[in-house]
Structures are given as structure tokens and as C-alpha cells.
Amino acid sequence: MIHHRHKNSILSGAYYVEAPPNCGRIVFETPLIAHRMSDFPRYAKETPFSMTQYAVDPSPGRLVLFPSWLGHRTETNEANAERIVIIPTGNDRDSLSVTRGIPKKAKV
């Protein structure tokens, strides 16, 4: 999925109803990448506080909440089963949606 943010919202999330192994993680990207331009790669050490991306493995029943301004994307579903996610968007118009991550190998 394309890197995106959720506008007109404060809080976003994903609740995994069905999440088979290898169904695609949600990947968050730091909004502070421009501040790392002055890092010296030879001396910079990757830590949880300096990571440019952070991925969350989906599992059935897992709820992931995050601020809507945080850029993120979902990896391709490489499983042989669907990933079903309920997405509370946090705005009045479309407060809830359900997405189905169709397996990459599935015939459509």
C-alpha cells in the first residue's frame, strides 16, 4: 500500500480480525527524517529512538492505535489467506471501515 496519513482525524488505528502469518505488517515512518541529514553514517548507531521505520506484526485481536499525522503503509499480503482489519478513522463522516487484504496469489 502507498505511504499515507489520515487527514481530518486525530487518532487512527487498526484492529486485526483475521491476520494469518505473512499477511503484511503495518510500517510507520518517522516524520523526523530531515533532522537526520546531519548524522554521520559511520558513527550513527541504529537504536529504537533513531529508527526511520517501525513495523508492527499483525495478529488476530491486536489493536494498533497511532496519531493520524504519522505516515504509514501496509506491506503486501504474502499469505494464502485474507487479512481482515477494522479501521476506526476517528472522524465523523467515516468513523469505521473494514478492509480485506486479499492474498497476493489469489485469483480475482
N, C-alpha and C positions, 0 to 999 in steps of 0.2 A: 504494500500500500504506500501511497505517496506521503511524504512527511507533511504534517499539517498541525493546526491548532484549532481549538473550538472557540469561535468568536461569540460575542453576546452571551457569555457564560462566565461563571466564576469557578465552579467546581465541575470536573468531569470524572468519569470512571468507566470501568469495565467489570461486569460480573460474568464469570465464565460458568455457563451451564454445562456445556459439553466441551472438553478440551483433551483430545487424545494426544499421545506423545508426538512430538514434531509437528504440531499444528500451527506453529508460528508464535514467536514471543512478541510482546509489545516492547518497543525500544524507544526510550526517552533520550533526547539530545539536549546538552547544556545550552542555555541561552548566552553563556559567557565565553564562547569560543573566541571572540575577538580579543578578549583580555589575555589569551594565551599566546598571542603573536610574539610577545617578548620572551617567552620561555626558551631556554637553551636546551634543545633536544638531547644533547649529550649528558646534561645534568638533571633534566626533568625526570622525576620518578612518578609513574602512574600509581595513584592511590584512589580510594573511593571518593576522595574530595577533589581530585583533579581529572577524573574520567570525563571524556567527551560524550560517551553514551552509557546508558544503563539499561539492561534488558531484564524483563520480568517473565519468568516461565509461567504460562497459564496452567491451571489445574482446576478441575471441577470444584465449584464452591468458592473459588478465590475471588475476592473483591479488591480491585485496584482503584484507588482514588488519587487524583492529582489536580493541580491548578490548571485551569483551561488554557492559560497562556503558554504552558510548557509544550514545546514541539515534540511530536512523537510519530511513530509509524508502526505498522504491524507487518511482521515477516510473512512470507508466503506459507500457506498451509501445505506441508510436505507429507502429511499423514494420509492414511487411506480412509479417513472418516471426517465428518463435518466438525467444525469448531462453531459452537453456538454461544454468542455473547450478548448480554443485555447491557445497553449503554445508556446510563442516565446522563443527559446532556446538561441539565441544570438551567435551562431556560424555559419560559412559559409555553412557547409555541410547540416545541417538540421535546417534551420532557423525558421521553423514553423511546428507545428504538432497539430492535433486535437485529443483529447481523449474523449471517451464516458464512463462515469461512469454508467455502467449497473446496474439497481436496483438489490439488493441482492435477492429479491424474484422472479425475472424474470426467466422464463424458457429459457434456451439457447439451 
